[in-house]
Amino acid sequence: MREQDFRKYLRKNPGREIPELAGFCHCAVIPAWKENQYLPEVLNSIECAQKNESVAVLVVVNHPAGASPEDSLELLKILEQRNQAGIFALYAPDLKGGVGEARKIGMDCFTRSRTFEQLDKSVIFSLDGDSPVEADYFQESLAVLEKHPDAPGIIIKIRHSRADTPEQEWAIREYERYMFRYARKLQESGSPYGFVSIGSGFGVRVRSYIQSGGMKIKKAGEDFYFLQELAKQGELCQSRSILVHPSPRISERVPFGTGRSVKELLGGGKMEDIPDFAFKKLKMLLEAAKKHDGFLFQTELPEHIPGDDINFLQAEKFYTVWPLIVKNTPPEYNARLQAFFRWFDGLKALRFLHAYQRTEQKTIVDNV
């Protein structure tokens, strides 16, 4: 990245400035709305984890447009009374972009405190106001990143805290099982997007944060879309042990995600696992793409690609897009493969798997 690109990002993303942040090497960004009863425990856990690491904590106290500011103002008082060194509060009321906008406000604020020379050395940790961390959270995460200097960021392993009731405990573990299985199966299929995407479970180098275009402003799924862009820069490393414990609480603040899924499971719903054969189909397609004599160097797919795969790629406009990608990509294997996976990203992999899942469900119905 050139320094002018750094300056361009700051111009395109004007935001808050906290001069005191310049004295810290790293920052944990925590969006908080209605987390008054949870946040003190999170801050206590972070205080235990800071040790000798130079990490600021930036709490973005927010609430959506139209919501009462009462809880947010109370939370600001809690933070003010705490008077803990290295903790900064940023009030961001009346947001229209959900938690994604709150994360972006905080992450951009820390980014503005960096010099160009600090971009590779500084890391932004993404947490939530109800997600306490282990005592070695910063130490291990930074050590893993140091061992993988080319990694744009790190996926930090999570396990939800224990629930208050047996029923809710079952629901959160069922949700975890589904989430972890999907990430593992996607990785086994050969996709570089086989990791768990959760807002309280990652860290990103500031340089890579900028190159990814910053945090996505979405009411839900901002973590998925941001990490997908981050993974297009290079392979994400992962922590060896569980370091974060998100809350298992029920929530309807977003249209999907942990809280909503737990609520639906408790109401009698179930997590519909994508069948193994769909992942096998995905693996076959990706293996075909990875062959040195495969379609990376062609503008049309070989005839041996299955018809259902052809139909999917046609629906995704592969035949229109790929020739343009080939034209603008060096005729080298690694460059073409990287270009292919920038196009066939995590979202397209999910669509592909869902297409085969619907095919299986239709077959079952037809045979009844």
N, C-alpha and C positions, 0 to 999 in steps of 0.2 A: 504494500500500500504506500502511496506517495503522501507526503504531508498535505498536499493540496486536496487530496481526497478526504483526509481527516477534517480539514477545515470546511470542505463542502458539506460533509455530513452535519457538522455543527450549525452551519447556516440554514440547512434545510430542516433541521430539527431544533429550533430555538426552544429553550426551556429554562428551568430554575437553576440557580447557582448557589452552592453552599461552599464558600471559600475554605472552610475548615477541612473539607474532604481532601484537599490537596496534601494534607499531612499523613494520609493513610495510603498503603500500597494496594489494598483490596477492599471490596465492599460487599456486604450482604444486603440485598434489597428485599423488603418485606411489605407487600401491599396489605392493608388491614382495614377491614370494615366489619363491625359487629364481632370483633375478636377480643373484646375487653377482658373476658374471663380466661382466655387462652394465652394472650400475648406475654404476660409477665413470666410464665413458665418458659416460653420460647426464648425470651431475653436472658433469663437465668441460665438456660442451657448454652446459649451463645457465649455468655460471659465465661463459663467454664471451659469452653472450646477455644477461646481466643488465645490463651497462653502467651506465647511470645510473637504471635502473628500480628501484623499490622493491618487489622481489618476493621473498617467502619461499619456501622449498622444504620441503614437508612430505612425508616418506617414511613411508607406512603399512606397516610391516613386519608381514606377516601369514602365516598358514598355516591351511589348513582343519582343522576338527575331526577328530581322529584321525590327523593327519599328524605326523611327527617334527618337533620344534622346532629341530633341529640347524642347518638352513640359515638359519632366521630369526635365531637367536642369533648365528650367524657374521656375518650381514649387519649386525646391530646393532653388532658390534665394528668392522666396516669403517667404518661411519658415525661411530662414536665416535673412531676413530683419525684419520679425515679431518679432524675439527675445523675444518670450513669455516663461516665466518660465514653466517648466514641459512639454514642447513640444520637442520631439526628432524626427529627420528625419533619415531614413535609406534608402540609395540608392540601389536599386535592379534591375539593367538593364538586358535586354535580357532574360527574363523569358520564359520558355517553358510550364509551368504548369498553366498559366492563373492566375486569381485572387486568386484561392485556394493556389497557391504557394506563392503569396504575403502575404496572411493572415498567412500562416504557418511560413514564415520568421519572421514576427512581433511577433506572439504568442510564437514561440520558443525562440525568443530573450528575451522576458519578463520572460518566464519560467526559463531561465538560470540565471536570477537575483535572483531567490528565494532560500531560505534555505528550508530544508525538513520540518521544523516546520511551515513554512508560507504557505504550499500548500493548506490547507483547508481555510485559512483566506484570500487569495488573489483571486481576480476575474479578468478575462480578458473579456472586453466588445468588441464586434465585431461591427464595424461601417463601413460606406462608405464615400468617399470624397464628396458626394453630399447629405448627409443625416443629416441635423441639428437635434438637440435634444431639448427637453423641459427643462425648468429650474430645474425641480425636477427629471431629468433622473437618476442620480447616487443615489440620496437620496432614491427615491422610490425603485429602483431596489435592492439596498443593503438591504433595510428594508424587502423586500419580501423574499430575500434569507436568512436573519437572522431568519425569522419566519418559514422557511422550511430548517432546517440544514441538512437534508438528501438528499435534491434535488441537483443533480449534476450541475444544471444550471437553467437559467431562460429564458423564451420566453418573449421578450419585445414587447408590442403591437405597431403596426405601422399604420400610415395613410399617404399615399403619399401627397406631397405638391400639392397645386393647380396648374393646368396646365395653359399654356399661351393662349390656344384657347379653345372654347367650345367643339370642336371635340375631342381634346386631353384629355380634362377633362372628357368627357363621356367615352373615351377609358380606362383611368386609373381606373375610378370607376367600370367599367365593369370587368376589370381584378381583382380588389380587391374583388368584389362580388363573382367571381368564386373562388378565392383563399380562402376567409374566409368561403364560403359555404362548400368547400371540407374539410377543417380542422374541421369544426363543425360536418359535417355528419360522418366523420371518427371517431371522438370522441364519437358521439352518438351510433355508431356501436359497441363500446366497445374496440376499438384499443387504445393502449397507445401512438400511434404516431399521434394523432389528434391535431396537432398544425401547425402554419404557419412557414415554413422554409424559412427565408430570411436572407442574410448575414449581414444586418444592424439591425437585430432584436433579438439579444440574448447575453447572458453573460454566462460564464462558470467558475466554480472553477478550479484553476490550477491543483489540484489533479485529478479532473475528466477529464480535458483536456488530461493529460498524460495517464490516464487509457483508454481513448477512442482512443489512438494511435496518437493523434495530429490531426491538421487540414488536410483534404484530399486535395491532389494536383490534381485538375481537372480544366479544362477551363470553366466549368459551372456545377452547381449542387453541388458544394463542401459543401454548407451550408446544403442541404438536407442530404447528406451522413454523414456529421459530426454529425448533430443533431440526426440522426437515431442511430448512435453508442452511443451518449450521453444518449439517452432515454433508452438504454438497461441497463444502470447502475441504473436507478431509475426514478420516475416520475419527469418531469420538472415542476417547478412552473411558474406562469405567472404574469406579472404586471397587476395592476388593471386598469390603464389608459393608454392612448396613449402617448408614450414618444419619438417616433422617426418619422421623416417625410422624407422618401426617395424621391428622385427626380422622376418625371413622364416622364422624357425625353426619346425620342426614341433612341435606340441603337442597333447596330448589332455586338457588340464586342463579344457576346457569342451566341451559337446556340439556346438557349431558355432562358426564364426569362422575367422580366418586360419589358425591352426596346424592345425586339423582339416581345413580345405579343402586346404591344401598337401599334407598327408599322403595324402588321398584321391586327389588328382591324381597324385601320385607312384606310387600304387598302381594306376593305370590308369583312374581315374574321370575325369569331365569336368564342367565347369560347364554346366548346362543353361540357355542363354539363354532368357529369356521372349521369344516371337516378337513381331515388330514390329506385327502386326495386333492383338495384345492391347493394346498401348499406344495404337494408333489408336482402339480401342473405348473405352478409358479417356478419351482426349482428347475424343471425341464426347460422352460422358456429362457430363464436367466442363464442356464448352462449353454444353451444355443447361442445366446448373445455373447457369451464370454469366449467362445471358440475363436482362435486366431484367424481361421478361414470362414468365420461366420458372417452374419449380416452387418457387423460393424463397418465393413468396408464395401457395403452394397447399399443401393438406394431402394431395393425391394427385398422382401423376405424370401428365403429359400422355400422350395415347395414342400419340404418335409415338416414345416411348422404346422401343427394341428389346426384344423379349420376353425375351432372355437377361439383359439388364440388369435388367428387372423381376423376374425370378426371383432374381437375386443380391440385389437390394435387399429383396425379401420375406424371403429367408433371413437377412438382417442386421437384420430387424425395423424397416426404415425406416418403414413405414406406421404402426407403433405409436409410434415415437420422434419422428418429425418433427412431428406435430401438437402434441406437448408442447413441442418446441423453439420452434415458431412462436408458441405461446401465451406463452412467456416471453422472446421476443426482439422488440425494437422493429421496427415495419414499415418499416425502412429497408434499402436494398439492401446497403450495406456490412456492416451488423450481421447480416443474414440470411446473407450469403455467408460471413462469418467463422464463424457458427454452423454452417453446413453443413460447412465444412472442419474444424471441431473434431470433428464427428461422422465425416465421411468422411476419416479421418486416414491416416497412412502405412501402418498395419497393414491397414486396410480396402482401401486401394489395392492392396496386395500380394495380399490374398485375391482381389480382383477379377481381377487379372492372372493369378493361378494358376488361377482358374476357366476363363478362356479358354485358358490353356495346356493344361489337361486336355482341353478340348473339341477342340483341334487334335490332341493325341496320340491321342484316341479315334477321330477321323476318319481318321487315318493308319492305325491298326490295322484299322478296319472296311473300308478300301479295299485292304488287302493281300490 
